[in-house]
Amino acid sequence: MKRKKFTSRKTTGDLIFDTVNAVLLLLLVVVTLYPFLNTLVYSLNDPLDSVKGNLYLWPRVFTLNNYTVILKQPSIYTAALVSVLRAFIGCLLNALCSVVVAYTLTKKDFVFRRFYSYFFIFSMYFSGGLIPSYFLIRDLHLMNNFLVYILPAIVSAWNIMVVRSYIAGLPASLIESAKIDGANELKVIFRIVVPLSMPVIACILLFVAVGQWNSWFDTMLYCANNQSLSTLSYELEKVLQSSMTISQQNSSANALLPEKLRNVVTPQSTRATMTIVSIIPILCVYPFMQKYFVKGITLGGVKG
């Protein structure tokens, strides 16, 4: 009855607004999903046929050769393991440090609270640059070392600010009650702050996981000479570069060969397949964290 009564009150303006809103949201969904779907179509289509273009929603010549070429790379599985370890350890340490530092910055009796807050904000706008960072990593003896993936990214000023805003919104009476019952700061953090901050922590975990999983530039800079520390993104990037080089060298020769003897992959098909291979793990994780992600980023971002 209430629903019928509410519907009857809708004016013509409300109906127009709802219709326009639904159409705009539908267009937004299409614009968001179509690039991913089109990339998937190119990855499942024959590479030589993909060069002709005009692929939209369905592969014209279906094949799995693109994935076969990528997954047959001998170092791809070791690189995937390194990426998983890097993302897992990096997420845990970054979330832990973000919560501890953010909680400290919410303490009103912390003498340097304002100084460190401005220091973190300053570091968000200004950085030392690529060359000083390279020299710093070299002098710290982190070249060709797994720790180069973890230590430089263990603290993020942006993540700390987001978590600090969230923790500052928690009821102060809970923390005061815990201290009256004899809890020290560590117990307050891990038994009260962390359980109540799970939405923003999940948000931070997702941020860090995506960044660690997709990062390949630091591997090229600091671990290019150590194959055992190569990451999945870097290996895929090497496959793409190799495919582009071979394609350029053989472009004139391929034209003289029969179609079945030409290159089995093209840079375009390799790029599409790389995108799908690298994004699948994140797509598997995202649905489980999506509800925390929305709540955490909303509350953490608004309360600045």
N, C-alpha and C positions, 0 to 999 in steps of 0.2 A: 504493500500500500504506500509506504513511504517513497519507494523508488518511482512508482507511478506518479505520485504527487510532485516529486522533484522534476521528473521529465516534462510534466505538463507546464511547469513554470519556465521552461527554456524559451527564450525569445528567438526571433529570426536572426538577430546578431550573434546569439550564442551558437546557433546551428552553423552559421557561416564560419564563425571562428573555429569550431570543432572540425569542420570539413577542411578548411585551409590548413589547420594544424596537422590533421592526419595526412594530408597530401604532402606537406613539407617533410614530415617525419618519414614517410614512405620514400620520398626522394633521397633523404639523407641515408636511409638504409641501403638503397640501391647504389648510391655513390660510394658508400663505404665498402660494400661487399663486392662490387663488380671488379675492382682491380685485383683483389685476391682470387676471385673465380677465374678471371681471365689469365692470371699467372698460372693457376692450376691447369687450365686448358692447354696452355703452351707447353707446360712440363709433360703433359700426357700425349702430345701430338708429335708426329714424325718431324725431326729437326729440319730436314730439307723442305718439307711441305710448309713448315712454320715460316720459312723465309718469304713465302708468297704473301703472308699476311692474311687479313680478313678473317681472323679467328676471334670468336666472340664468346659463346656460351657452351660450346661442345667441341671436342677434338675432331678434326676432319679425318686424320689418319692416326688412329689410336696406336700407341706403343709405350712400352716401359723401358725402352733402351736408354733414355735419359737418366733414369734412376739407376739402371744397371751400371752405366759408366761411372756415375758418382759413387755408388756403394762398392764398386770394385777397387777403389783406390786403397792401396795397402795400409796407409796410415790413418784412414778415416776413423776407424774404431778406437784406436789409441787416442786420437785427437778428441773424439766424443767423450771418452772417459775423463780426459783432462778438463774438458769444458764442464762436465757434470760436477767434478770435484771443485773446480774453481767457483762455479755458481753456488754450490751447496755451502762450502766453507765461507765464501765471501758474504753470502746472505746472513748466515748465523752471526758472524763477527760484526758485520755492519749494523744489524738490528740490535745486538747487545750493546755496542758502543753508543748507538744513537739513543737508546733508552736511558742508559746510565748518564750520559752527558746531558741529555735533555732534562732528566729529573734534577740533576745538579743545578742547571740553570733556572729551574723554577723555585729553588730554595731562596727565600727572601733574606735569610741570614748569611748567604754566601757572599763574601766580600767582593770578589771579582766577577760577580754575576753580570753586571752591565758591561764591563770591559770585554769579557769573553763573548757576550752576545754580539757586540759591535765587531769584534774580531771575526767571528764566523760570517756575519753579514758582509764584511769587507772582502773576505775571501771568495764570496759568491760573485762579486763583480770584477775582481782583479786576480790574476794568477801570474805565476812566474814565466809561463810560456813553455814551449816545447824544448828548446835547447837547455835552459837551466834545469828543467825536469829530467832530461836525459843525463846530464852531468851528475845530478843528485842521485839518481838510480845507480849510475856507474860507481860513484864514490861510496855508496852504501853496500856495494858488492852484491847487488841484486840481479846483475845481468845473468841470463841463463839460469835463473833460479825461480822455482815455483812461487816463492813468496812475493815476487814482483806483481803477481796477479792479485794478491790479497792485501798487503800492507798499504800501498798507495790509496786503495779504495776502502780502507777500513772505517774511515770517518767521512761523512758527507755533510757539509754545512746545511744544504737544503733539507736533507732528511732530519737533521737535528732540529731545525726550526719547525718543521711540520710536527714532529713528535712533541716538542716542547709546548706548542700551542695546544695540542690535545691533552697533555698531562696537566697543564695549567687549568683546564676546564673540569678536572676531576674534583669531587667534593673534598675540601681540605679536612673536614671532620673525620673522614675515614683514616687518613694518615695520622691525625692527632690521636685518634682512639687506639690505633695500633701502637703508637709510641707510648701511650699511657699503659698499655698492656705489656710493655717491655720489649717491643720489637726494635731492632736496630735498623740502620738505613738499608742494608742489604735485604733484610726480610721485608721491609716496606716495598722495596723495588720489585722483588721477585714474587711476593705473595699478594701484593695489592695493586701496584702500578702495572705490572706486566699483564695480569689477567684482565684488568679493566681496559687496557690499551690494545687489546688484540686486533681491533679493526685497523688502527693506524699502523701497527706492527706488520700485519698482513700486507698492507699497502706498501710499506717500505720493502718488505721481502720481494714483492713483485717487481718494484722499481729496480732493485739491485739485481735480481735474477735475470731480468731482460737485458740490463746493461752488461752484466758479466757474460751472458750467453752470446750476445751479438758482438762483443768486442774482439777485434782482430788486429787493430793498429798497434797496440802495445806488444802483442806477440811478434809482429814484424820488427819492432824497434829493439826489443830487449831479449827475445828468445829465438831469433831466426836461425841461430847456429846450433840449437838443441832441438832435434826432431822429436824427442820424447816429451817436450813441453809444448808442442804445437797444439793449438786449439782447433775445434771443428770449423769455426768461422774462418780462420786463417787458411786451413786446408781447402775449404771451398773457394776461397778467394784465389788461391794458387791454381786450382782447377780452371777457374774462369779465365785467369790470365793466360794459362797454357792454351786453352781453347781459342782465345782471341789471337794469340801468336800463330798457332798452326793454321787458323783460318786465313790470316793475312798472307802467310807464306805460300799456302796451297790454293789460293783463290783462283789463280790463272791456270794452274795445272788441273784443278778439279773440273774445270769447264770442258776439258778434253777427255775426261774419263766417263765410263758408263755411270748411270745414277747410283747403282748399288755399290760401286767401288768408291764413291766419294766419302767425305768425312761423315762419321756417324753422329756427330754432335756439332752444334753451332753455338757461338757465344750467346745467342738469344735463348736457345733451349737450355743451355747450361745455367744461365742466370735465373731463369724461371724455376728450374729444378732446385738450384741452391736455395732460393727463397723458400720454397715449400719444405725442403728438408730441414732448414734451420728454424722454421717457424712452428713446426709440428709440436716439439716439446713444450713450447710456451702455450700453444693452444690447448694442450692437454692439462696444463696446470691452471690456466686462467679461470675455467668454470668453477673450480673449487674455491677460488679466492675472490671471485667477482663481487659477492655480497659484502665482504670485508673491505674490498677495494673502494667501492662506491661510498660506503659509510665513513671509512677512514679518511679518504682524501677530501670529502665534504666537510667533516667536522674539523679536521686538522688544518684545512686551508682557510676556512671562514674565520676561525678564532685568532687571527693574528693580532 
